[in-house]
Amino acid sequence: MALALLLFDLKVLANHGWNPRAFIFERPADLADHPWGGGTGYDGQFSYAIAVDPLDAQDKLDQPDFRYRRIVYPLLARMLGLGNPTGIAWAMLVINLIAAASGCIVLGELLARRGASRWLALVMPLSLGYLVAVRADLTEPLALALALGGWLAFEKGRSGWAACLFAVGGLTKEMALILPAALVVWQLLKKGWREIALLTTSLLPYLFWSIVLTAWLGASPMTAYQTRPLLIPFEGIRYLTDPASKVIVGLWVLAPAAMVGLWAAWDTWRDPTSIRGHDALLVLTQAIFIALMPKPTWEDPLAILRVGLGLLAALLIWMAALHRRALPFAVAWWASSGLALILAAGMW
């Protein structure tokens, strides 16, 4: 898997004169003839800007208080890149390759604990949403690896380590906090007060850092707009205007979220406090999150694909535990999404 992603990165680098900043999409020139959008760059440019100048990147960010909340990835890139702009661009690539390999190993371990093959974990890093995240120097690979690491630590009875991993993941991207939120609900059903207390602490660093950013940068009304969930499930479909985007996100995020969400809800209702209910509840939480995503996420098909990565990881584990016969179908379904890479010329 790491070799496949490395070859992918090398191909992109070769097509762009071995310039690592080709992954950042920070300039309009990077998006010429690009199917993703026109002229504004993409989210990786904000992580790069913060990494290059952590204390004074506000002018290069669309919403400073929102972008600074995802601080772990840019700071780690700055440390590995020794503060050098070119070194930081290379570091962002390396971090995502290591995160992809680590996340795949942890997902494989979670599958193995349920009696499934570890090799099935390969479908996650080779799916379209994950490849997009790697191609555009985004935060999802690291956030997902940390969240899965927290999940595994929790299952092994190391709740303190789980809380730490979830906390760092939340400061990488908020999607990492969906897992501990689901685990808290599960522990409430079980009345596991100690675990609830430990898991709840994983949210505290994110809340503290948000307060610091508000005091430093001021509160932007756009931040609430970016994070405010919709009230009607899947209402945001009407904001998807491009027909091709509707098909892609419908096939690999929205339809699966609706179908497996209902299925997982049934499993949760039947046996909410067992480990089976635990796996189903994690899938249900991811599906609910997708159904109620804020409007700005619905307006960006790539963002929807990236959000769907959490659902993909959760449903693989849930199917391995409860619905083994459906697992090969799910693997084949998401593996086919990576074939869309061939059609996306801008990816190369």
Backbone torsions as a table, in degrees:
resi	resn	phi	psi	omega
1	MET	NA	-49.7	179.2
2	ALA	-60.9	-36.6	178.7
3	LEU	-65.6	-41.4	179.4
4	ALA	-61.8	-45.6	178.8
5	LEU	-67.1	-35.5	177.2
6	LEU	-63.6	-43.5	177.5
7	LEU	-62.9	-38.2	176.2
8	PHE	-60.6	-47.8	179.5
9	ASP	-62.6	-42.4	-179.4
10	LEU	-63.5	-38.9	177.7
11	LYS	-62.9	-43.8	178.3
12	VAL	-63.7	-44.1	179.8
13	LEU	-61.5	-42.6	179.8
14	ALA	-62.5	-35.4	179.8
15	ASN	-74.9	-11.9	-177.0
16	HIS	-124.9	33.0	174.4
17	GLY	64.4	28.7	179.5
18	TRP	57.2	35.5	177.7
19	ASN	-99.6	111.7	-177.6
20	PRO	-64.5	-18.4	179.9
21	ARG	-74.1	-6.0	173.9
22	ALA	-65.3	-18.7	178.8
23	PHE	-83.6	-12.0	-170.6
24	ILE	-87.9	-26.5	-178.3
25	PHE	53.1	55.9	-176.6
26	GLU	-100.8	-12.1	-176.2
27	ARG	-124.2	149.3	177.2
28	PRO	-54.9	-33.4	-179.6
29	ALA	-61.5	-28.8	179.6
30	ASP	-66.3	-20.7	-174.1
31	LEU	-105.8	14.0	177.4
32	ALA	-61.4	131.4	-178.4
33	ASP	55.8	30.5	-176.3
34	HIS	-99.1	132.5	-175.9
35	PRO	-78.1	-6.1	-173.3
36	TRP	-85.2	-21.4	-175.2
37	GLY	166.9	-171.8	-175.9
38	GLY	-138.7	100.9	162.3
39	GLY	90.6	1.0	-176.6
40	THR	-111.5	-0.6	-177.3
41	GLY	77.0	-169.3	179.5
42	TYR	-141.3	177.8	-165.7
43	ASP	-61.2	-26.4	179.7
44	GLY	-59.5	-26.9	179.9
45	GLN	-64.3	-28.0	-178.6
46	PHE	-75.8	-39.6	174.9
47	SER	-62.4	-40.7	179.7
48	TYR	-64.7	-44.0	-179.7
49	ALA	-60.9	-42.3	178.8
50	ILE	-66.8	-39.2	-179.9
51	ALA	-64.2	-39.7	-178.6
52	VAL	-71.0	-37.9	-176.8
53	ASP	-143.8	79.9	-171.9
54	PRO	-59.5	-30.9	-174.2
55	LEU	-95.5	-10.3	-173.8
56	ASP	-145.5	47.7	-179.3
57	ALA	-102.1	4.9	-171.8
58	GLN	-55.9	-39.0	-176.4
59	ASP	-67.4	-16.5	-178.7
60	LYS	-101.2	5.6	-177.8
61	LEU	-112.9	143.2	179.1
62	ASP	-73.8	-36.9	178.4
63	GLN	-140.9	88.6	-171.1
64	PRO	-53.8	-47.4	-176.4
65	ASP	-66.3	-27.8	178.0
66	PHE	-76.5	-46.1	-177.5
67	ARG	-69.5	-36.3	-179.5
68	TYR	-68.1	-18.0	179.3
69	ARG	-65.3	-26.3	179.6
70	ARG	-96.1	69.4	-165.6
71	ILE	-91.5	-21.8	-171.2
72	VAL	-65.6	-48.8	-177.4
73	TYR	-59.6	-50.0	179.2
74	PRO	-64.8	-38.1	179.4
75	LEU	-67.6	-38.7	177.1
76	LEU	-64.6	-40.5	177.5
77	ALA	-64.0	-37.8	179.3
78	ARG	-65.3	-42.3	179.9
79	MET	-64.7	-45.8	-178.8
80	LEU	-69.9	-32.2	180.0
81	GLY	-87.1	2.9	177.6
82	LEU	56.5	29.9	176.1
83	GLY	77.3	-2.2	-180.0
84	ASN	-85.3	129.6	-176.8
85	PRO	-54.3	-43.7	178.9
86	THR	-68.9	-41.2	177.7
87	GLY	-61.9	-36.1	178.5
88	ILE	-65.6	-42.0	179.1
89	ALA	-61.3	-42.2	175.8
90	TRP	-65.8	-39.6	-178.7
91	ALA	-62.5	-37.3	179.5
92	MET	-61.8	-39.0	176.5
93	LEU	-64.4	-46.5	-176.9
94	VAL	-64.1	-42.6	179.9
95	ILE	-58.6	-45.1	-178.0
96	ASN	-69.4	-33.0	175.3
97	LEU	-65.9	-44.5	178.9
98	ILE	-66.1	-41.2	179.1
99	ALA	-63.5	-39.6	179.5
100	ALA	-63.2	-45.7	179.4
101	ALA	-64.6	-43.3	-178.8
102	SER	-65.7	-45.9	179.6
103	GLY	-61.6	-37.9	179.2
104	CYS	-67.1	-40.7	178.7
105	ILE	-63.5	-44.4	-178.9
106	VAL	-67.0	-42.9	177.1
107	LEU	-61.1	-40.4	176.7
108	GLY	-60.6	-39.1	178.4
109	GLU	-66.7	-41.2	177.8
110	LEU	-63.7	-37.0	176.6
111	LEU	-68.6	-42.0	-179.6
112	ALA	-63.1	-35.3	178.4
113	ARG	-64.8	-16.0	178.0
114	ARG	-107.5	10.8	174.2
115	GLY	86.8	9.0	179.8
116	ALA	-99.3	165.8	179.9
117	SER	-71.5	137.7	176.3
118	ARG	-63.6	-28.9	-175.7
119	TRP	-64.1	-21.3	179.7
120	LEU	-65.6	-19.3	179.1
121	ALA	-64.9	-18.0	-178.2
122	LEU	-62.6	-22.7	-176.7
123	VAL	-65.0	-29.2	-177.8
124	MET	-66.6	-56.3	-178.3
125	PRO	-69.3	-16.1	-179.7
126	LEU	-100.6	8.9	176.1
127	SER	-83.0	162.3	-174.2
128	LEU	-61.6	-45.6	-178.5
129	GLY	-59.9	-39.0	-179.8
130	TYR	-70.6	-41.7	178.8
131	LEU	-62.5	-36.4	175.6
132	VAL	-61.4	-44.1	-178.8
133	ALA	-63.5	-39.8	177.7
134	VAL	-69.1	-42.4	-177.0
135	ARG	-64.9	-31.5	-174.0
136	ALA	-107.9	19.1	177.3
137	ASP	52.5	52.1	-177.2
138	LEU	-99.6	173.1	-171.5
139	THR	-87.7	-12.3	-172.7
140	GLU	-59.2	-44.2	-178.4
141	PRO	-56.6	-44.7	180.0
142	LEU	-70.0	-43.8	-179.6
143	ALA	-62.1	-42.1	-178.5
144	LEU	-69.4	-39.0	177.4
145	ALA	-61.7	-42.4	179.2
146	LEU	-66.9	-40.9	179.5
147	ALA	-64.8	-43.3	178.2
148	LEU	-66.2	-36.4	175.5
149	GLY	-62.4	-39.4	175.7
150	GLY	-64.6	-40.0	178.2
151	TRP	-61.2	-46.5	-179.3
152	LEU	-65.2	-42.3	178.4
153	ALA	-61.4	-40.3	178.9
154	PHE	-62.9	-43.5	-179.9
155	GLU	-64.5	-28.2	179.5
156	LYS	-86.5	5.9	177.6
157	GLY	82.8	13.8	-179.9
158	ARG	-103.8	70.1	-173.6
159	SER	-64.0	-33.5	178.6
160	GLY	-63.9	-46.7	176.6
161	TRP	-63.8	-38.4	178.4
162	ALA	-59.3	-46.0	-180.0
163	ALA	-61.6	-39.9	179.5
164	CYS	-64.2	-46.0	-179.7
165	LEU	-64.6	-41.7	176.8
166	PHE	-62.5	-39.6	-178.7
167	ALA	-63.8	-46.8	178.6
168	VAL	-65.2	-39.0	177.1
169	GLY	-61.4	-40.7	178.5
170	GLY	-63.1	-31.6	176.7
171	LEU	-82.6	-4.4	173.2
172	THR	-92.7	-48.6	170.2
173	LYS	-162.4	145.3	-172.2
174	GLU	-61.2	-23.5	-178.7
175	MET	-57.6	-26.2	-179.4
176	ALA	-68.0	-17.5	-178.4
177	LEU	-87.4	-6.1	177.9
178	ILE	-66.8	-40.4	-179.4
179	LEU	-62.2	-51.7	178.3
180	PRO	-62.8	-31.5	176.9
181	ALA	-61.8	-42.8	178.3
182	ALA	-66.5	-39.4	179.9
183	LEU	-66.6	-33.7	176.4
184	VAL	-64.1	-43.5	177.8
185	VAL	-60.6	-42.6	179.8
186	TRP	-62.7	-42.1	179.3
187	GLN	-69.6	-30.5	174.6
188	LEU	-62.4	-41.3	177.5
189	LEU	-63.8	-32.4	-179.3
190	LYS	-90.7	-9.7	-174.8
191	LYS	61.3	42.1	176.9
192	GLY	-91.0	79.5	-170.0
193	TRP	-65.0	-37.4	-179.4
194	ARG	-63.5	-46.4	179.9
195	GLU	-64.7	-37.0	177.8
196	ILE	-60.7	-45.0	-180.0
197	ALA	-61.6	-43.6	-179.3
198	LEU	-67.5	-44.4	-178.7
199	LEU	-66.0	-35.4	-179.9
200	THR	-63.8	-30.5	179.2
201	THR	-64.1	-20.4	-179.7
202	SER	-66.0	-20.3	178.8
203	LEU	-84.5	-21.3	-172.7
204	LEU	-61.9	-44.4	178.3
205	PRO	-59.2	-37.8	178.6
206	TYR	-65.5	-43.2	179.2
207	LEU	-65.2	-42.5	179.8
208	PHE	-63.1	-45.5	-179.5
209	TRP	-64.7	-35.1	177.5
210	SER	-64.3	-39.8	177.7
211	ILE	-64.6	-43.4	178.1
212	VAL	-60.0	-44.2	-179.4
213	LEU	-65.5	-37.5	177.9
214	THR	-64.5	-41.1	178.3
215	ALA	-67.2	-34.5	-176.7
216	TRP	-81.9	-49.7	-171.2
217	LEU	-105.0	-12.2	-174.5
218	GLY	85.2	157.8	-178.4
219	ALA	-89.0	125.8	177.4
220	SER	-95.0	132.7	176.1
221	PRO	-61.5	-22.0	179.1
222	MET	-68.2	-26.0	180.0
223	THR	-64.2	-44.5	177.4
224	ALA	-63.8	-37.1	178.7
225	TYR	-64.0	-38.0	-179.0
226	GLN	-69.3	-26.7	-172.1
227	THR	-112.6	-3.9	-177.1
228	ARG	-75.1	118.2	-179.0
229	PRO	-72.6	154.5	173.4
230	LEU	-75.2	159.3	-176.2
231	LEU	-94.6	-26.1	-178.3
232	ILE	-105.9	124.7	-178.6
233	PRO	-56.1	131.1	177.8
234	PHE	61.7	17.9	175.8
235	GLU	-60.4	-29.3	-175.2
236	GLY	-68.7	-8.2	178.6
237	ILE	-55.1	-31.6	-177.7
238	ARG	-68.1	-15.1	178.0
239	TYR	-86.4	-8.3	175.4
240	LEU	-84.3	107.7	-172.8
241	THR	-98.3	-26.2	-177.5
242	ASP	-83.7	123.1	-177.4
243	PRO	-57.9	-41.7	-179.7
244	ALA	-63.6	-38.8	179.0
245	SER	-65.1	-39.4	178.4
246	LYS	-60.0	-40.8	-178.9
247	VAL	-67.3	-46.7	-175.2
248	ILE	-65.4	-51.5	-178.5
249	VAL	-72.4	-27.6	176.2
250	GLY	-65.8	-43.8	-178.2
251	LEU	-68.3	-41.0	-169.3
252	TRP	-112.3	0.9	175.4
253	VAL	-135.7	-58.8	-168.2
254	LEU	-71.7	-51.6	178.8
255	ALA	-61.8	-45.7	176.1
256	PRO	-60.6	-38.7	179.3
257	ALA	-61.8	-41.9	-179.9
258	ALA	-67.2	-45.1	-175.2
259	MET	-71.9	-52.3	-177.1
260	VAL	-73.5	-24.2	175.7
261	GLY	-62.1	-45.6	177.6
262	LEU	-65.9	-41.1	179.5
263	TRP	-63.3	-45.9	179.6
264	ALA	-67.4	-32.5	176.6
265	ALA	-62.1	-39.7	177.9
266	TRP	-64.5	-44.6	178.0
267	ASP	-61.8	-41.1	-179.8
268	THR	-64.3	-42.6	-179.0
269	TRP	-64.6	-37.9	-177.3
270	ARG	-70.3	-36.1	-173.5
271	ASP	-150.2	70.1	-168.6
272	PRO	-71.4	-25.6	-171.0
273	THR	-100.1	-6.7	-179.3
274	SER	-84.9	174.5	175.7
275	ILE	-63.2	-28.2	175.8
276	ARG	-66.0	-43.4	176.9
277	GLY	-64.2	-33.3	178.0
278	HIS	-61.6	-47.6	179.0
279	ASP	-65.2	-42.7	-179.8
280	ALA	-64.8	-39.7	-179.0
281	LEU	-65.4	-35.6	177.8
282	LEU	-66.2	-38.6	175.4
283	VAL	-65.9	-44.6	-179.3
284	LEU	-60.2	-41.9	179.6
285	THR	-63.1	-43.4	177.9
286	GLN	-62.8	-41.2	-179.9
287	ALA	-64.8	-41.2	178.2
288	ILE	-63.2	-42.4	179.2
289	PHE	-59.3	-43.1	179.2
290	ILE	-65.9	-42.2	-178.1
291	ALA	-62.5	-30.3	-174.6
292	LEU	-111.1	20.4	-178.5
293	MET	-53.6	146.2	177.6
294	PRO	-61.5	158.1	-177.7
295	LYS	-55.8	-44.1	-178.9
296	PRO	-59.2	-31.9	178.0
297	THR	-67.9	-41.1	178.5
298	TRP	-63.2	-29.1	-178.0
299	GLU	-76.7	-10.3	-178.5
300	ASP	-120.5	100.0	-178.1
301	PRO	-56.0	-35.3	179.0
302	LEU	-65.0	-37.0	178.0
303	ALA	-63.9	-37.5	179.0
304	ILE	-65.0	-43.0	177.7
305	LEU	-60.1	-38.9	-178.8
306	ARG	-71.0	-40.2	176.6
307	VAL	-61.4	-34.8	-179.1
308	GLY	-65.7	-13.2	179.9
309	LEU	-64.3	-36.0	177.1
310	GLY	-63.7	-40.9	177.2
311	LEU	-64.1	-42.0	-179.8
312	LEU	-59.1	-48.7	179.9
313	ALA	-61.7	-43.9	-177.6
314	ALA	-66.5	-41.6	-176.7
315	LEU	-72.8	-29.5	174.5
316	LEU	-61.2	-44.2	-179.2
317	ILE	-68.9	-42.3	178.8
318	TRP	-62.8	-44.2	178.3
319	MET	-66.8	-36.2	177.5
320	ALA	-61.6	-33.6	-178.1
321	ALA	-84.1	-38.7	-168.6
322	LEU	-119.7	-26.8	-172.1
323	HIS	-136.8	62.7	-173.3
324	ARG	-58.2	-34.7	-178.3
325	ARG	-65.4	-27.8	-179.2
326	ALA	-84.1	-13.3	-174.1
327	LEU	-62.2	-46.8	178.6
328	PRO	-59.1	-37.0	178.5
329	PHE	-63.6	-44.4	-179.9
330	ALA	-63.1	-41.8	179.6
331	VAL	-62.1	-46.5	179.8
332	ALA	-63.9	-38.1	-178.3
333	TRP	-62.5	-47.8	-178.0
334	TRP	-78.6	-28.9	175.8
335	ALA	-61.8	-35.1	179.8
336	SER	-66.1	-23.2	-179.9
337	SER	-64.2	-31.6	179.4
338	GLY	-63.7	-22.1	178.2
339	LEU	-66.1	-22.8	177.9
340	ALA	-62.9	-18.0	177.0
341	LEU	-57.2	-35.7	-178.9
342	ILE	-63.3	-33.7	-176.9
343	LEU	-84.3	-16.4	-176.6
344	ALA	-94.2	89.0	-176.5
345	ALA	-59.1	-33.6	-178.7
346	GLY	-65.0	-19.2	178.5
347	MET	-67.0	-26.3	-175.8
348	TRP	-95.9	NA	NA
